[in-house]
Amino acid sequence: MGNVSGVVQQLKKELERAKREVERYGAALVALGSSKLGGQRHTLSAAARRKISLAQKARWAKQNGQAAARPKRTMSAVGRRRIAAAQRARWAKVKGLKKAA
């Protein structure tokens, strides 16, 4: 049993040494500017990614002496429904399935 306790003591010493070494590596990373350990990343929303993308495109356009690209226009849900209803009506007329309303 004396031999086992010696091995346990040696393993505890090695564990403490490894912990100190990991702390030193963490301190070195913080000093170099990378404060995040473990590589945790936060995801951006689609709106945030779009804003960043448009800002970067504007910077490149300014640097290259070009006009910045305008953002794409979006259609409201009401407008989409109106267009879809009109298209359905056109297809019904073409197919001869239009009912008298």
TORVEXDO-373089 format. One record per residue (C-alpha): x, y, z; residue number from 1; residue in three letters. Coordinates in steps of 0.02 Angstrom, whole numbers, plus 50000, padded with zeros to 5 digits. Example, Ala and Ser with C-alpha at 12.3 -4.5 7.8 and 13.67 -1.06 7.14 Angstrom:
<rs>
X:Y:Z:nr:rest
50615:49775:50390:1:Ala
50684:49947:50357:2:Ser
</rs>
This chain:
<rs>
X:Y:Z:nr:rest
50000:50000:50000:1:Met
50146:50118:50028:2:Gly
50191:50108:49844:3:Asn
50015:50157:49790:4:Val
50012:50310:49902:5:Ser
50179:50365:49829:6:Gly
50108:50351:49653:7:Val
49954:50450:49705:8:Val
50064:50587:49779:9:Gln
50168:50594:49621:10:Gln
50011:50607:49513:11:Leu
49945:50750:49621:12:Lys
50109:50843:49600:13:Lys
50103:50817:49412:14:Glu
49923:50879:49408:15:Leu
49969:51039:49500:16:Glu
50116:51067:49383:17:Arg
50001:51045:49232:18:Ala
49875:51167:49305:19:Lys
50010:51299:49330:20:Arg
50069:51273:49152:21:Glu
49893:51294:49082:22:Val
49875:51456:49183:23:Glu
50040:51518:49110:24:Arg
49978:51481:48933:25:Tyr
49815:51572:48970:26:Gly
49910:51724:49034:27:Ala
50019:51722:48878:28:Ala
49864:51718:48766:29:Leu
49786:51864:48860:30:Val
49948:51962:48842:31:Ala
49948:51929:48655:32:Leu
49770:51994:48638:33:Gly
49671:51833:48629:34:Ser
49573:51834:48791:35:Ser
49454:51695:48741:36:Lys
49506:51521:48786:37:Leu
49418:51372:48710:38:Gly
49378:51458:48546:39:Gly
49201:51511:48591:40:Gln
49115:51603:48449:41:Arg
48958:51706:48449:42:His
48845:51699:48299:43:Thr
48784:51858:48218:44:Leu
48607:51887:48164:45:Ser
48568:51901:47979:46:Ala
48534:52086:48000:47:Ala
48703:52115:48084:48:Ala
48795:52017:47949:49:Arg
48705:52120:47816:50:Arg
48752:52284:47899:51:Lys
48934:52231:47911:52:Ile
48932:52174:47730:53:Ser
48858:52337:47667:54:Leu
48981:52439:47770:55:Ala
49128:52342:47700:56:Gln
49064:52360:47521:57:Lys
49046:52547:47548:58:Ala
49226:52557:47612:59:Arg
49291:52462:47460:60:Trp
49189:52571:47343:61:Ala
49255:52728:47426:62:Lys
49433:52664:47412:63:Gln
49412:52619:47228:64:Asn
49322:52781:47186:65:Gly
49158:52699:47144:66:Gln
48983:52731:47205:67:Ala
48926:52616:47345:68:Ala
48804:52480:47294:69:Ala
48628:52511:47354:70:Arg
48548:52377:47462:71:Pro
48423:52260:47382:72:Lys
48243:52313:47396:73:Arg
48124:52198:47486:74:Thr
47939:52175:47455:75:Met
47808:52181:47591:76:Ser
47702:52028:47629:77:Ala
47546:52121:47569:78:Val
47629:52159:47403:79:Gly
47682:51979:47381:80:Arg
47505:51917:47415:81:Arg
47434:52042:47290:82:Arg
47554:51986:47154:83:Ile
47522:51802:47193:84:Ala
47333:51828:47183:85:Ala
47350:51917:47016:86:Ala
47459:51777:46948:87:Gln
47335:51644:47005:88:Arg
47196:51741:46919:89:Ala
47297:51749:46757:90:Arg
47330:51562:46761:91:Trp
47148:51525:46797:92:Ala
47098:51630:46648:93:Lys
47225:51541:46536:94:Val
47164:51371:46592:95:Lys
46982:51418:46574:96:Gly
46946:51379:46754:97:Leu
46896:51553:46807:98:Lys
46732:51550:46900:99:Lys
46607:51693:46899:100:Ala
46622:51778:47065:101:Ala
</rs>
